[in-house]
Amino acid sequence: MHGSRDSAGNLLRELVNGLGNGRNCVDIVICPPVIFLPLAEQLLGGNELILGAQNMSSEVSGAYTGEVSPEMLAEFSVRYVITGHSERRMLFGESDTLIAQKFSAALAASLIPIVCVGETLAQRDSGKAKQVVTAQLDAIVAKNPVAAFATAVIAYEPIWAIGTGRTASPEQAQEMHEHIRQWLANQDTEVAENAQIIYGGSVNAANAKELFAQPDIDGGLVGGASLKAEDFIAICNSVS
């Protein structure tokens, strides 16, 4: 929840100039606040940057004042939507079950869900990190076929590294990404091989290259560093 119409427009123009000319061999998804989606659709149209949303309702329509449906997002050329971000889980009390329902709703609207999973510091320190992440993923497949992960994106974001400036070491991140891929492989080896598992947790221009060099880290869910065009462009270029 950052920015104004002017600052969002300026940031989007800088990103288009720096990234939207076909030089990158990666998928770059921009997820602005929902009120700036019309502006983003206008400014991103005709280039290779992809439009995403930060959140959505699990419902198609109805008396849900203030909510935005997946079908509404699709009308603005949105292709991806983030579900289960740690802030939605912690600050707004979104449960594993609700996030699984949002995942289903995104698929039904032909949107690609970016489903976030991750543990708190207390859970990691108690040795339950993998158990917590597995439970979050189990909730998704309880309501959706595991084959959905062939196109959906899993974002591992350790909650203790969100907005703190503290980052999981490449080795810590790789260990969890490997666990997630193995969890997928236990159900479908082909899906596991092709699934995109990205890392989120204070990714910045200084640490991105080393993180993305890990064998099971396929990209990043970038937070604060995405608010500065120069930093975000550097992160994207560290992949390509």
C-alpha positions in Angstrom: 0.0 0.0 0.0 2.4 2.6 -1.3 2.4 5.5 -3.7 0.1 8.0 -5.4 -1.3 8.1 -9.0 1.7 10.3 -10.0 4.4 8.2 -8.3 2.9 4.9 -9.6 2.8 6.3 -13.1 6.4 7.5 -12.9 7.5 4.1 -11.5 5.6 2.2 -14.2 7.1 4.4 -17.0 10.6 3.8 -15.6 10.0 0.0 -15.6 8.7 0.0 -19.1 11.7 1.9 -20.3 14.1 -0.3 -18.4 12.5 -3.7 -18.9 9.8 -3.6 -21.5 11.9 -3.8 -24.6 12.5 -7.5 -24.9 16.0 -7.6 -23.4 15.0 -10.0 -20.5 14.4 -13.7 -20.8 12.3 -13.8 -17.7 8.7 -13.3 -16.8 8.3 -10.0 -15.0 4.9 -9.4 -13.2 4.0 -6.0 -11.8 1.4 -6.1 -9.0 0.2 -2.6 -8.1 -2.4 -1.6 -5.6 -5.8 -2.4 -7.1 -6.8 1.2 -7.5 -3.9 1.7 -9.9 -4.7 -1.3 -12.1 -6.4 0.8 -14.9 -3.3 3.1 -15.0 -1.0 0.1 -15.0 -3.0 -1.6 -17.8 -2.7 1.6 -19.9 1.1 2.0 -19.3 2.1 -1.6 -19.6 0.0 -2.4 -22.7 2.0 -3.4 -25.7 5.2 -4.5 -24.0 6.4 -7.6 -22.3 5.7 -6.7 -18.7 2.8 -8.7 -17.2 0.1 -7.3 -14.9 -0.8 -8.9 -11.6 -2.8 -8.1 -8.5 -1.9 -8.2 -4.8 -5.1 -9.9 -3.6 -8.7 -10.8 -4.5 -11.9 -12.2 -3.0 -12.6 -15.9 -3.1 -16.2 -15.0 -4.2 -17.4 -14.3 -7.7 -19.9 -11.6 -6.7 -22.3 -10.7 -3.9 -22.7 -8.6 -0.8 -18.9 -8.4 0.0 -18.5 -4.6 0.3 -14.9 -3.5 -0.5 -13.9 -6.8 -2.1 -12.7 -7.3 -5.6 -13.6 -10.5 -7.5 -11.2 -12.5 -9.8 -13.5 -11.7 -12.8 -13.1 -8.0 -12.1 -9.3 -8.3 -12.1 -9.4 -10.2 -15.4 -11.2 -7.3 -17.0 -8.1 -5.2 -16.5 -5.8 -7.6 -18.3 -4.6 -9.1 -15.0 -2.9 -12.5 -15.5 -1.5 -13.2 -12.0 -2.8 -12.7 -8.5 -1.0 -13.1 -5.2 -2.8 -15.2 -2.7 -1.9 -15.9 1.0 0.8 -13.2 1.4 2.1 -13.3 4.9 0.6 -9.9 5.6 -2.8 -11.2 4.6 -2.4 -14.2 6.8 -1.0 -12.4 9.9 -2.7 -9.0 9.8 -6.1 -10.0 8.3 -6.4 -13.5 9.7 -6.7 -15.3 6.3 -6.7 -19.0 7.0 -5.1 -21.8 5.0 -8.7 -22.8 4.0 -9.6 -19.3 2.7 -6.3 -19.1 0.7 -7.1 -22.5 -0.9 -10.5 -21.1 -1.9 -8.8 -18.1 -3.4 -6.5 -20.4 -5.3 -9.5 -22.2 -6.7 -11.2 -19.0 -7.6 -8.2 -17.7 -9.4 -7.9 -20.8 -11.5 -11.7 -20.6 -12.4 -11.1 -17.1 -13.7 -8.1 -18.2 -15.7 -5.8 -16.2 -13.5 -2.4 -17.6 -12.4 -2.2 -17.7 -8.6 1.1 -16.9 -6.8 0.5 -18.7 -3.5 2.7 -17.6 -0.6 3.9 -20.0 2.1 6.2 -19.5 5.0 6.9 -19.7 8.7 7.4 -17.3 11.6 10.7 -17.0 13.4 9.2 -18.9 16.4 8.2 -21.7 14.1 11.6 -21.9 12.5 13.4 -21.8 15.9 11.3 -24.6 17.2 12.2 -26.8 14.1 8.7 -26.7 12.6 9.4 -24.6 9.5 9.0 -27.5 7.0 5.9 -28.8 8.9 4.2 -25.4 8.7 5.0 -24.9 5.0 3.8 -28.5 4.2 0.5 -27.9 6.0 -0.1 -24.7 4.0 0.5 -26.6 0.7 -1.6 -29.5 1.8 -4.5 -27.1 2.3 -4.2 -26.1 -1.4 -4.2 -29.6 -2.8 -7.1 -30.6 -0.5 -9.3 -28.4 -2.7 -7.3 -28.3 -6.0 -5.5 -30.9 -8.1 -1.7 -30.9 -7.7 -1.5 -30.5 -11.5 -2.5 -26.9 -11.0 1.0 -26.2 -9.8 2.2 -26.8 -13.3 1.1 -23.3 -14.1 0.7 -21.7 -10.6 3.6 -20.2 -8.8 4.7 -21.0 -5.2 6.4 -18.2 -3.3 8.3 -19.2 -0.2 8.5 -16.1 2.0 9.8 -16.7 5.5 7.7 -14.3 7.6 10.7 -13.3 9.7 12.4 -11.9 6.6 9.5 -9.8 5.3 10.1 -6.1 5.6 12.8 -6.6 8.2 15.9 -6.2 6.0 16.8 -9.7 7.2 17.1 -12.3 4.5 17.3 -16.1 4.7 20.7 -17.2 3.5 20.8 -18.7 0.1 21.4 -22.0 1.8 18.4 -21.6 4.1 16.2 -20.6 1.2 17.4 -23.4 -1.1 16.7 -26.0 1.7 13.1 -24.9 1.9 12.7 -24.7 -1.9 14.1 -28.2 -2.2 11.6 -29.4 0.4 8.8 -27.8 -1.5 9.9 -29.4 -4.8 10.2 -32.8 -3.1 6.7 -32.3 -1.6 5.5 -31.8 -5.2 7.5 -34.8 -6.5 5.9 -37.1 -3.9 2.6 -36.4 -5.7 3.7 -35.8 -9.4 7.3 -35.8 -10.5 6.5 -34.0 -13.8 4.8 -31.1 -12.0 7.7 -30.9 -9.6 10.2 -30.6 -12.4 8.3 -27.8 -14.1 6.9 -25.9 -11.1 8.0 -22.3 -10.5 9.1 -21.8 -6.9 10.2 -18.3 -6.1 11.7 -16.7 -3.0 10.3 -13.6 -1.2 12.0 -12.1 1.8 13.9 -8.8 1.5 15.2 -9.6 -2.0 17.3 -6.8 -3.2 19.9 -5.9 -5.9 22.7 -7.0 -3.6 21.5 -10.5 -2.8 19.3 -11.4 -5.8 22.0 -13.0 -8.0 23.2 -15.4 -5.2 19.7 -16.3 -4.3 18.6 -17.0 -7.9 21.7 -19.1 -8.5 20.4 -21.8 -6.2 19.1 -24.9 -8.1 15.5 -24.8 -6.8 15.0 -21.0 -6.7 13.3 -19.9 -9.9 12.8 -16.2 -9.2 11.8 -13.7 -6.6 8.7 -12.1 -5.0 10.1 -8.6 -4.6 8.6 -6.2 -2.0 10.3 -3.0 -0.9 13.0 -3.1 -3.5 10.3 -2.9 -6.2 9.4 0.6 -5.2 12.7 1.9 -6.7 12.9 1.3 -10.5 16.7 1.2 -10.5 16.8 -1.5 -7.8 14.0 -3.6 -9.3 15.6 -3.4 -12.8 18.9 -4.6 -11.3 17.1 -7.5 -9.7 15.4 -8.5 -12.9 18.7 -8.2 -14.8 20.5 -10.4 -12.3 18.2 -13.3 -13.5 18.7 -12.8 -17.2 
